[in-house]
Amino acid sequence: MIAMHMLETMSMPYEEVAVICAAIGNHEEEYGEPVNQVAAALILADKSDVHRSRVRNHDIATFDIHDRVNYAATHSFLRVDETTRLLTLELTIDSQVSSIMDYFEIFLTRMVMCRRAASVLDATFSIVINNSRIL
């Protein structure tokens, strides 16, 4: 509702407001679907965002699994190859902080959403963790 109001205030055409609002409303893990190409791009951007800089809690002793996994991700980049239409999430995970299995435990649903989103964009989604292709 906030985005819709802001976009209307900016005099954006209603057709574009609808596309953007549909994307925002469809990027949550439980219910989200890539209902259009904007939604697919938003899902990919949001769900591939894992990195140490996301951790707000600086007390490592009190980290939950999300903090641990994000803190362990020292490099995160979504590479887009236009020629092959391959979208590759490249991660470096410090296994001294968190295991790769921990990553998949909390991010598997998100990665499935990324795969579906890539498909809407007529692309393929892949994951490379610590220089090993996982998907």
Sequence and secondary structure as in RCSB ss.txt:
>XXXX:A:sequence
MIAMHMLETMSMPYEEVAVICAAIGNHEEEYGEPVNQVAAALILADKSDVHRSRVRNHDIATFDIHDRVNYAATH
SFLRVDETTRLLTLELTIDSQVSSIMDYFEIFLTRMVMCRRAASVLDATFSIVINNSRIL
>XXXX:A:secstr
 HHHHHHHHTT  HHHHHHHHHHHHT STTT    SHHHHHHHHHHHT   GGG     GGG  HHHHHHHHEEE
EEEEEETTTTEEEEEEEE TTTS HHHHHHHHHHHHHHHHHHHHHTT EEEEEETTEE  
